[in-house]
Protein backbone atom coordinates (compact mmCIF):
# COMPACT_ATOMS: atom_id res chain seq x y z
CA UNK A 1 0.00 0.00 0.00
CA UNK A 2 2.82 2.39 0.75
CA UNK A 3 4.43 1.69 -2.56
CA UNK A 4 1.21 2.43 -4.43
CA UNK A 5 0.79 5.66 -2.53
CA UNK A 6 4.37 6.84 -3.24
CA UNK A 7 3.90 6.18 -6.95
CA UNK A 8 0.69 8.19 -6.99
CA UNK A 9 2.46 11.07 -5.21
CA UNK A 10 5.23 11.00 -7.84
CA UNK A 11 2.65 10.97 -10.63
CA UNK A 12 0.79 13.85 -9.00
CA UNK A 13 4.00 15.90 -8.65
CA UNK A 14 5.29 15.12 -12.15
CA UNK A 15 2.96 17.49 -14.03
CA UNK A 16 3.62 20.55 -11.81
CA UNK A 17 7.36 19.79 -11.83
CA UNK A 18 7.35 19.62 -15.63
CA UNK A 19 5.39 22.86 -15.78
CA UNK A 20 7.94 24.55 -13.50
CA UNK A 21 10.80 23.34 -15.69
CA UNK A 22 9.13 24.71 -18.81
CA UNK A 23 8.37 28.05 -17.12
CA UNK A 24 11.93 28.21 -15.79
CA UNK A 25 13.28 27.56 -19.26
CA UNK A 26 11.22 30.40 -20.74
CA UNK A 27 12.19 32.71 -17.88
CA UNK A 28 15.86 31.92 -18.40
CA UNK A 29 15.67 32.78 -22.09
CA UNK A 30 13.69 35.94 -21.32
CA UNK A 31 16.47 37.14 -19.03
CA UNK A 32 19.71 35.74 -20.47
CA UNK A 33 18.74 34.70 -23.99
CA UNK A 34 19.94 36.37 -27.19
CA UNK A 35 16.93 38.73 -27.10
CA UNK A 36 16.60 38.85 -23.32
CA UNK A 37 16.88 41.65 -20.82
CA UNK A 38 20.65 41.36 -20.55
CA UNK A 39 20.99 41.93 -24.31
CA UNK A 40 18.92 45.11 -24.14
CA UNK A 41 21.91 47.28 -23.19
CA UNK A 42 23.89 45.93 -26.12
CA UNK A 43 21.02 46.72 -28.48
CA UNK A 44 20.86 50.29 -27.18
CA UNK A 45 24.60 50.69 -27.77
CA UNK A 46 24.31 49.32 -31.32
CA UNK A 47 21.38 51.68 -31.97
CA UNK A 48 23.44 54.70 -30.87
CA UNK A 49 26.34 53.65 -33.12
CA UNK A 50 24.09 53.12 -36.10
CA UNK A 51 22.36 56.46 -35.57
CA UNK A 52 25.78 58.15 -35.66
CA UNK A 53 26.60 56.35 -38.90
CA UNK A 54 23.20 57.36 -40.27
CA UNK A 55 23.97 61.03 -39.54
CA UNK A 56 27.25 60.76 -41.45
CA UNK A 57 25.58 59.06 -44.41
CA UNK A 58 22.80 61.66 -44.48
CA UNK A 59 25.42 64.44 -44.49
CA UNK A 60 27.23 62.77 -47.41
CA UNK A 61 23.92 62.37 -49.19
CA UNK A 62 23.17 66.08 -48.76
CA UNK A 63 26.57 66.98 -50.25
CA UNK A 64 25.98 64.67 -53.21
CA UNK A 65 22.47 66.02 -53.71
CA UNK A 66 23.90 69.54 -53.83
CA UNK A 67 26.49 68.49 -56.42
CA UNK A 68 23.77 66.83 -58.51
CA UNK A 69 21.70 70.00 -58.33
CA UNK A 70 24.68 71.96 -59.65
CA UNK A 71 24.88 69.60 -62.64
CA UNK A 72 21.19 69.79 -63.54
CA UNK A 73 20.81 69.75 -67.33
CA UNK A 74 18.55 72.82 -67.32
CA UNK A 75 21.02 75.10 -65.55
CA UNK A 76 24.52 73.70 -65.17
CA UNK A 77 26.94 75.59 -62.95
CA UNK A 78 29.78 76.45 -65.33
CA UNK A 79 32.49 76.24 -62.66
CA UNK A 80 31.35 72.79 -61.60
CA UNK A 81 31.19 71.53 -65.18
CA UNK A 82 34.65 72.95 -65.90
CA UNK A 83 36.09 71.32 -62.77
CA UNK A 84 34.64 67.92 -63.63
CA UNK A 85 35.76 68.01 -67.26
CA UNK A 86 39.28 69.07 -66.40
CA UNK A 87 39.64 66.51 -63.59
CA UNK A 88 38.07 63.53 -65.35
CA UNK A 89 39.40 64.10 -68.85
CA UNK A 90 42.87 65.24 -67.84
CA UNK A 91 42.57 68.57 -69.64
CA UNK A 92 44.38 70.62 -67.03
CA UNK A 93 47.58 72.32 -68.14
CA UNK A 94 50.80 71.43 -66.31
CA UNK A 95 51.04 74.90 -64.76
CA UNK A 96 47.49 74.81 -63.34
CA UNK A 97 46.73 73.88 -59.78
CA UNK A 98 43.46 72.05 -59.27
CA UNK A 99 42.01 72.31 -55.80
CA UNK A 100 39.33 69.66 -55.30
CA UNK A 101 36.31 70.78 -53.30
CA UNK A 102 34.66 68.39 -50.87
C-alpha positions in Angstrom: 0.0 0.0 0.0 2.8 2.4 0.7 4.4 1.7 -2.6 1.2 2.4 -4.4 0.8 5.7 -2.5 4.4 6.8 -3.2 3.9 6.2 -6.9 0.7 8.2 -7.0 2.5 11.1 -5.2 5.2 11.0 -7.8 2.7 11.0 -10.6 0.8 13.9 -9.0 4.0 15.9 -8.7 5.3 15.1 -12.2 3.0 17.5 -14.0 3.6 20.5 -11.8 7.4 19.8 -11.8 7.4 19.6 -15.6 5.4 22.9 -15.8 7.9 24.6 -13.5 10.8 23.3 -15.7 9.1 24.7 -18.8 8.4 28.0 -17.1 11.9 28.2 -15.8 13.3 27.6 -19.3 11.2 30.4 -20.7 12.2 32.7 -17.9 15.9 31.9 -18.4 15.7 32.8 -22.1 13.7 35.9 -21.3 16.5 37.1 -19.0 19.7 35.7 -20.5 18.7 34.7 -24.0 19.9 36.4 -27.2 16.9 38.7 -27.1 16.6 38.9 -23.3 16.9 41.6 -20.8 20.7 41.4 -20.6 21.0 41.9 -24.3 18.9 45.1 -24.1 21.9 47.3 -23.2 23.9 45.9 -26.1 21.0 46.7 -28.5 20.9 50.3 -27.2 24.6 50.7 -27.8 24.3 49.3 -31.3 21.4 51.7 -32.0 23.4 54.7 -30.9 26.3 53.6 -33.1 24.1 53.1 -36.1 22.4 56.5 -35.6 25.8 58.2 -35.7 26.6 56.3 -38.9 23.2 57.4 -40.3 24.0 61.0 -39.5 27.2 60.8 -41.5 25.6 59.1 -44.4 22.8 61.7 -44.5 25.4 64.4 -44.5 27.2 62.8 -47.4 23.9 62.4 -49.2 23.2 66.1 -48.8 26.6 67.0 -50.2 26.0 64.7 -53.2 22.5 66.0 -53.7 23.9 69.5 -53.8 26.5 68.5 -56.4 23.8 66.8 -58.5 21.7 70.0 -58.3 24.7 72.0 -59.6 24.9 69.6 -62.6 21.2 69.8 -63.5 20.8 69.8 -67.3 18.5 72.8 -67.3 21.0 75.1 -65.6 24.5 73.7 -65.2 26.9 75.6 -62.9 29.8 76.4 -65.3 32.5 76.2 -62.7 31.3 72.8 -61.6 31.2 71.5 -65.2 34.7 72.9 -65.9 36.1 71.3 -62.8 34.6 67.9 -63.6 35.8 68.0 -67.3 39.3 69.1 -66.4 39.6 66.5 -63.6 38.1 63.5 -65.3 39.4 64.1 -68.9 42.9 65.2 -67.8 42.6 68.6 -69.6 44.4 70.6 -67.0 47.6 72.3 -68.1 50.8 71.4 -66.3 51.0 74.9 -64.8 47.5 74.8 -63.3 46.7 73.9 -59.8 43.5 72.0 -59.3 42.0 72.3 -55.8 39.3 69.7 -55.3 36.3 70.8 -53.3 34.7 68.4 -50.9 
